[in-house]
Every structure is written in C-alpha cells, then in structure tokens.
Amino acid sequence: MDRYLEHGASLANAGRSEGMTSIGRELTDCGLLQFGLIGRDPWRLHVDLLPSYPELLHKLAILTEPYVEGVDRLLAAMGAMAWGSALALRRCIPLVYCRGDELVGAYDIGHPTLLLASGQETDAELLALMERAGRVGLRVCVIVSLLDTGRNCLAQVPVHSLVNPEVLVQQRVSAGNLPAGQGRMIKRWLLNRRQG
C-alpha cells in the first residue's frame, strides 16, 4: 500500500490534527513560512515554492482531500496552483487557476467548487475571485485556507484551515526558534483580525 495512502488514512482519524501541526512545522523548517512583520501580515508564506518540496506538497494534498466531497472543480487562488495541481491529480478533479485577473481551465455552468487559498488574501480579494468564478459557472461552496486567519465563513461559504498559526507560533517560541515578543505580536495581530 502507498505510504501516503496509509498516512492519509491515519490522518482521517484522531491523528489529523497532528498532521496539520506537522505540516506547519515543515513549512517553517524549510522556510516556506517565515514569521516577522512583512507588509500587512506578520508572516510570509511562499506557496508558489511548494513544487520544490514534493513530499510536503503531497502531504498537503492528503490533508485537503476530506474537503473535496461534493465538488467537481477546484479553484486555486493566486499562488496556490501547485497545491491545487497535487490535489487535482490525487482526486482526478479538474483545476481552474488564476493568471492575473483571468481564470484558466475547463469549466461551464453549475460546478460546485472548492477554493484553495493561502490565507494571505484579504476578504475583498477572495470575494472578488468568488464573484469572477461565479460569472463563469463555478459556484464556490467551500474554501480551504492553508493558514487560519480567523475566518469561519466568507459570504456564507464555510472556510476550513489546515495550519493554526497561533499553535505554530507557540511551538516555535517554546522551542526557542522565535522570540517571545514576536510571538506576542503575531498573536495580537491575529486577535485583532478576528475581532474586526
């Protein structure tokens, strides 16, 4: 049996949260997720570099699989194309992705769609993407965000997150990999975003 299938089956049970914690650690260990006040966010996430880490990309696709039930299209926000491609290949679901303001892929009317987002997008950016998708027949019915930024729902569409930055930050601070002051700043930023 494929070791990834075994890994996926174990994640489907109680170990799923450990898999999510593991993904967060791996993202930071390889430098794809960096903490610090960078632009409008207290971190930088390089989802576009995931193809350089195929095992990590594969694990990410496995963690996302439970959310594809009932959809027949995947929509990758800017930068999430590699993640979307890995998931599309695992589940044989067509992928539509962003190239600038254009949506690239095969679609027509009436497709229930899963939107993949990094977690760095603003609500306005995601809403605009959902509106563009709706105009071409892609009805976003679920959103999976790599990073949890406090959204549970956006325009009545449920949002699921794979990595909780608060838990990850606490782990990094406890391990001495992140200064405590920086950890507090990130937690305050997340709290402010959730409140308003």
C-alpha positions in Angstrom: 0.0 0.0 0.0 1.2 3.5 -0.9 2.8 5.0 2.3 0.9 8.3 1.5 -2.4 6.4 1.4 -1.5 4.9 4.8 -0.6 8.4 6.0 -3.9 9.8 4.7 -5.9 7.1 6.4 -4.2 7.7 9.7 -4.8 11.5 9.4 -8.5 10.9 8.8 -8.7 9.7 12.4 -7.6 11.4 15.6 -4.1 12.0 14.0 -5.4 14.6 11.6 -4.6 17.4 13.9 -1.1 16.1 14.4 -0.8 16.0 10.6 -1.8 19.7 10.5 0.7 20.5 13.2 3.3 18.6 11.3 2.6 20.5 8.1 3.0 23.8 9.9 6.4 22.7 11.3 7.6 21.5 8.0 6.5 24.8 6.3 8.6 26.8 8.8 11.5 24.3 8.9 12.0 24.6 5.1 11.5 28.4 5.1 8.2 28.4 3.1 6.6 30.1 6.2 8.6 32.9 7.8 7.5 34.9 10.7 8.0 38.7 11.0 6.1 41.9 10.2 6.3 41.7 6.4 3.9 44.1 4.7 0.4 43.8 6.0 0.9 40.4 7.6 3.1 39.1 10.4 4.4 36.3 8.2 5.4 35.5 4.6 4.1 32.3 3.0 5.7 31.0 -0.2 3.0 28.6 -1.5 4.4 29.1 -5.0 7.6 27.3 -4.0 5.8 24.1 -2.8 6.8 22.1 -6.0 10.4 22.3 -4.7 9.2 20.2 -1.7 7.2 17.4 -3.4 6.7 15.3 -0.2 5.4 18.3 1.7 3.1 19.2 -1.3 1.8 15.6 -1.3 1.0 15.7 2.4 -0.8 19.0 1.9 -2.9 17.4 -0.8 -3.7 14.5 1.5 -4.8 16.9 4.3 -7.1 18.7 1.9 -8.8 15.6 0.5 -11.6 15.4 3.1 -13.0 18.7 1.8 -13.5 17.7 -1.8 -16.6 15.7 -1.2 -19.5 17.1 -3.3 -17.3 19.3 -5.6 -16.4 18.7 -9.2 -14.0 21.6 -9.7 -11.0 23.0 -7.8 -10.2 26.7 -7.9 -6.7 27.8 -6.9 -6.2 31.4 -5.8 -3.1 33.2 -6.9 0.0 31.2 -5.8 -2.0 28.0 -4.8 -1.7 26.4 -8.3 0.9 23.7 -7.2 -1.3 22.7 -4.2 -4.3 22.6 -6.5 -2.5 20.5 -9.1 -1.4 18.0 -6.5 -5.0 17.7 -5.2 -6.4 17.6 -8.7 -4.1 14.7 -9.6 -4.9 12.7 -6.4 -8.7 13.1 -6.8 -9.0 13.5 -10.6 -10.9 16.7 -10.2 -10.3 19.5 -12.9 -8.4 22.5 -11.7 -9.1 26.1 -12.5 -6.4 28.6 -11.5 -5.7 32.4 -11.6 -3.4 34.0 -14.1 -3.7 37.7 -13.2 -7.4 38.5 -13.4 -8.0 35.6 -15.8 -9.3 32.2 -14.8 -7.6 29.4 -16.7 -9.1 25.9 -17.0 -12.1 23.9 -18.3 -15.4 24.9 -16.9 -19.0 25.6 -17.8 -22.2 26.3 -15.9 -23.1 24.8 -12.5 -19.9 23.4 -11.0 -19.8 23.1 -7.2 -16.2 24.3 -6.5 -13.6 24.1 -3.7 -11.5 27.3 -3.5 -7.9 26.9 -2.2 -6.3 29.9 -0.6 -3.1 30.5 1.2 -4.5 32.6 4.0 -2.7 35.7 3.0 -5.5 37.0 0.8 -7.8 39.7 2.1 -11.6 39.1 2.3 -12.0 41.5 -0.6 -9.6 39.6 -2.8 -11.3 36.3 -2.1 -14.8 37.8 -2.6 -13.7 39.2 -5.9 -12.3 35.8 -7.0 -15.5 34.1 -6.0 -17.5 36.6 -7.9 -15.4 36.1 -11.1 -15.7 32.4 -10.7 -19.5 32.6 -10.3 -19.7 34.6 -13.6 -18.2 31.6 -15.4 -20.3 28.9 -13.7 -18.0 28.0 -10.7 -20.1 28.1 -7.5 -17.6 28.2 -4.6 -19.3 26.1 -1.9 -16.2 25.5 0.4 -12.9 27.3 1.0 -9.8 25.7 2.3 -7.1 28.1 3.6 -3.6 26.9 4.3 -3.3 29.3 7.2 -6.1 30.0 9.7 -6.6 33.8 9.8 -9.8 33.7 11.8 -12.4 33.2 9.0 -15.0 30.5 9.7 -17.2 31.7 6.9 -17.0 34.2 4.0 -20.1 35.2 2.2 -22.0 32.3 3.7 -19.3 29.8 2.4 -17.6 27.7 5.1 -13.8 28.2 5.5 -11.6 25.4 6.8 -8.0 25.9 7.7 -5.1 23.5 7.7 -2.5 25.3 9.9 -3.3 27.2 13.0 -0.6 30.0 13.3 -1.3 30.6 17.0 -0.4 27.0 17.8 2.6 27.0 15.5 3.9 30.3 16.9 3.6 29.0 20.5 5.5 25.9 19.5 8.2 28.0 17.8 8.5 30.3 20.9 8.6 27.3 23.3 11.4 25.7 21.2 13.4 28.9 21.2 13.0 29.3 17.4 11.0 32.6 17.6 11.5 35.5 20.1 8.7 35.7 22.7 8.0 39.3 21.8 7.5 38.5 18.2 5.2 35.6 19.2 3.0 38.0 21.3 2.9 40.5 18.4 1.6 37.8 16.0 -1.0 36.6 18.5 -2.2 40.3 18.9 -2.4 40.7 15.1 -4.5 37.5 14.8 -6.8 38.6 17.7 -7.3 42.0 16.1 -8.1 40.4 12.7 -10.6 38.0 14.3 -12.4 40.8 16.2 -12.7 43.1 13.3 
